[in-house]
Amino acid sequence: MDARRAQGAQRLIAMRLPSLATVLSATLFLGACVSVPEGPSVMALPGTGKSFDEFRYDDVDCRNYASVQIGGTSPSDAANASTAKGAVVGTAVGAAAGAALGGSSGAAFGAGSGLLVGSAVGASAGDTSYYGLQQRYDHAYVQCMYAKGHKVPVSGHLTSAPPPGPSYAPPPPPPPPRS
């Protein structure tokens, strides 16, 4: 009797697991359709004496320049590609491991598990890829806009204030000469 229940449970799991994998993969692919707006994540303002039309022209030119500097792909496209690769590799590795350990029902379980783990790892790698590319894009954009005479954000450490004086007391003057 217990053997029949165990077989029934295995069949139930084997029947429901592919539907779970389908739902998870549909969620993954729908999530991959979400994209982050392309462009700089820093603000630039028209330079002194520059018209707004000059600013808009230079902005488009600098966006193109920054895009070329990161290889012509947008950070969000790179993140989506990385997430998808992680899901595919995770599913394949999970299915292979599941088949080796548990036969056909193990392959289905391994594929589902691999999809979950691969998606999570791919999403993490995608985030890293996105932020790295966005930072490189922003640096190229800021350099270009600055070179064209526009106002761009600078670090608080870059100021025109004079350097502070010494933080120690000067030595006392020498004693007067003895006569």
C-alpha positions as CSV (number, residue, x, y, z in Angstrom):
1,M,0.0,0.0,0.0
2,D,2.8,2.5,0.9
3,A,4.6,1.7,-2.4
4,R,1.4,2.6,-4.3
5,R,1.1,5.9,-2.5
6,A,4.7,6.7,-3.1
7,Q,4.3,6.0,-6.8
8,G,1.1,8.1,-6.9
9,A,2.9,11.0,-5.2
10,Q,5.8,10.7,-7.7
11,R,3.4,10.8,-10.6
12,L,1.6,13.8,-9.2
13,I,4.8,15.6,-8.7
14,A,6.0,14.7,-12.2
15,M,2.7,15.9,-13.7
16,R,2.6,19.2,-11.8
17,L,6.3,20.0,-12.1
18,P,6.2,20.8,-15.9
19,S,3.3,23.1,-15.3
20,L,5.3,24.8,-12.5
21,A,8.3,25.2,-14.9
22,T,6.0,26.6,-17.5
23,V,4.6,29.2,-15.1
24,L,8.1,30.1,-14.0
25,S,9.5,30.5,-17.5
26,A,6.5,32.6,-18.5
27,T,7.1,34.9,-15.6
28,L,10.8,35.1,-16.5
29,F,10.1,36.0,-20.1
30,L,7.5,38.6,-19.1
31,G,9.9,40.1,-16.6
32,A,12.5,40.3,-19.3
33,C,10.2,42.5,-21.3
34,V,10.6,45.2,-18.7
35,S,13.3,47.7,-19.7
36,V,15.0,50.5,-17.9
37,P,14.9,53.9,-19.7
38,E,18.0,54.4,-21.8
39,G,20.1,57.5,-21.4
40,P,22.3,59.2,-18.8
41,S,21.4,58.9,-15.1
42,V,23.1,62.2,-14.4
43,M,21.8,65.7,-15.0
44,A,23.6,68.2,-17.3
45,L,22.6,71.9,-17.6
46,P,23.3,74.3,-20.5
47,G,26.6,76.1,-20.1
48,T,27.0,79.8,-19.5
49,G,26.2,81.6,-22.8
50,K,24.8,78.4,-24.5
51,S,21.3,78.4,-25.9
52,F,18.9,75.6,-25.2
53,D,19.0,74.5,-28.8
54,E,22.8,74.2,-28.6
55,F,22.3,72.2,-25.4
56,R,19.8,69.8,-27.0
57,Y,22.1,69.3,-30.0
58,D,25.1,68.6,-27.8
59,D,23.0,66.3,-25.6
60,V,22.0,64.1,-28.6
61,D,25.6,64.1,-29.8
62,C,27.0,63.1,-26.3
63,R,24.4,60.4,-25.9
64,N,25.5,58.9,-29.2
65,Y,29.2,59.2,-28.1
66,A,28.5,57.5,-24.8
67,S,26.6,54.7,-26.5
68,V,29.5,54.0,-28.8
69,Q,31.9,54.0,-25.8
70,I,30.0,51.1,-24.2
71,G,29.8,49.1,-27.4
72,G,26.5,50.3,-28.8
73,T,24.3,48.1,-26.5
74,S,22.1,49.6,-23.8
75,P,22.7,48.6,-20.2
76,S,19.2,47.2,-19.9
77,D,19.7,45.0,-23.0
78,A,22.9,43.6,-21.5
79,A,21.1,42.9,-18.2
80,N,18.3,41.1,-19.9
81,A,20.7,39.0,-22.0
82,S,22.6,38.0,-18.9
83,T,19.5,37.0,-17.0
84,A,18.3,34.9,-20.0
85,K,21.6,33.2,-20.3
86,G,21.6,32.3,-16.6
87,A,18.1,30.8,-16.9
88,V,19.0,28.7,-19.9
89,V,22.3,27.4,-18.5
90,G,20.6,26.7,-15.1
91,T,17.8,24.7,-16.7
92,A,20.2,22.7,-18.8
93,V,22.5,21.9,-15.9
94,G,19.6,21.1,-13.6
95,A,18.0,18.8,-16.2
96,A,21.3,17.0,-16.7
97,A,21.9,16.6,-13.0
98,G,18.3,15.5,-12.4
99,A,18.5,12.9,-15.2
100,A,21.8,11.5,-13.9
101,L,20.4,11.2,-10.3
102,G,16.8,10.4,-10.7
103,G,15.8,9.4,-14.3
104,S,13.1,11.1,-16.2
105,S,11.2,12.5,-13.2
106,G,14.5,13.7,-11.8
107,A,15.2,15.5,-15.0
108,A,12.0,17.4,-14.8
109,F,12.6,18.3,-11.2
110,G,16.2,19.3,-12.0
111,A,15.1,21.4,-14.9
112,G,12.6,23.3,-12.7
113,S,15.2,23.8,-9.9
114,G,17.8,24.8,-12.4
115,L,15.5,27.3,-14.0
116,L,14.9,28.9,-10.6
117,V,18.5,29.0,-9.5
118,G,19.8,29.9,-13.0
119,S,17.2,32.8,-13.2
120,A,18.3,34.1,-9.8
121,V,22.0,33.9,-10.6
122,G,21.4,35.4,-14.1
123,A,19.4,38.2,-12.6
124,S,22.2,39.0,-10.2
125,A,24.7,39.0,-13.0
126,G,22.4,41.1,-15.0
127,D,22.2,43.7,-12.3
128,T,25.9,43.9,-12.1
129,S,26.2,44.2,-15.8
130,Y,23.6,46.9,-15.9
131,Y,25.2,49.1,-13.2
132,G,28.7,48.7,-14.7
133,L,27.6,49.7,-18.2
134,Q,25.4,52.5,-16.9
135,Q,28.4,53.9,-14.9
136,R,30.6,53.8,-18.0
137,Y,27.9,55.4,-20.1
138,D,27.4,58.2,-17.5
139,H,31.2,58.9,-17.4
140,A,31.4,59.2,-21.2
141,Y,28.3,61.4,-21.3
142,V,29.6,63.7,-18.6
143,Q,33.1,64.0,-20.2
144,C,31.5,64.9,-23.6
145,M,29.1,67.5,-22.2
146,Y,31.9,69.1,-20.1
147,A,34.1,69.2,-23.2
148,K,31.3,71.1,-25.0
149,G,31.1,73.7,-22.3
150,H,28.0,72.5,-20.4
151,K,27.5,72.3,-16.6
152,V,27.8,68.7,-15.2
153,P,27.9,67.3,-11.7
154,V,31.2,67.1,-10.0
155,S,32.4,65.5,-6.8
156,G,32.3,67.6,-3.7
157,H,36.1,67.1,-3.4
158,L,36.6,69.2,-6.5
159,T,36.2,72.8,-5.3
160,S,38.1,76.0,-5.9
161,A,38.5,76.8,-2.2
162,P,42.1,77.3,-1.1
163,P,43.6,74.3,0.7
164,P,43.3,74.5,4.5
165,G,46.2,75.8,6.6
166,P,48.4,73.5,8.7
167,S,46.6,71.7,11.4
168,Y,49.5,72.0,13.9
169,A,50.8,75.0,15.8
170,P,53.9,76.6,14.4
171,P,57.1,76.2,16.4
172,P,57.8,79.0,18.9
173,P,60.3,81.7,17.8
174,P,63.9,81.3,18.8
175,P,65.0,83.0,22.0
176,P,66.5,86.5,21.7
177,P,70.3,86.6,21.3
178,R,72.4,87.1,24.5
179,S,74.6,90.1,24.5
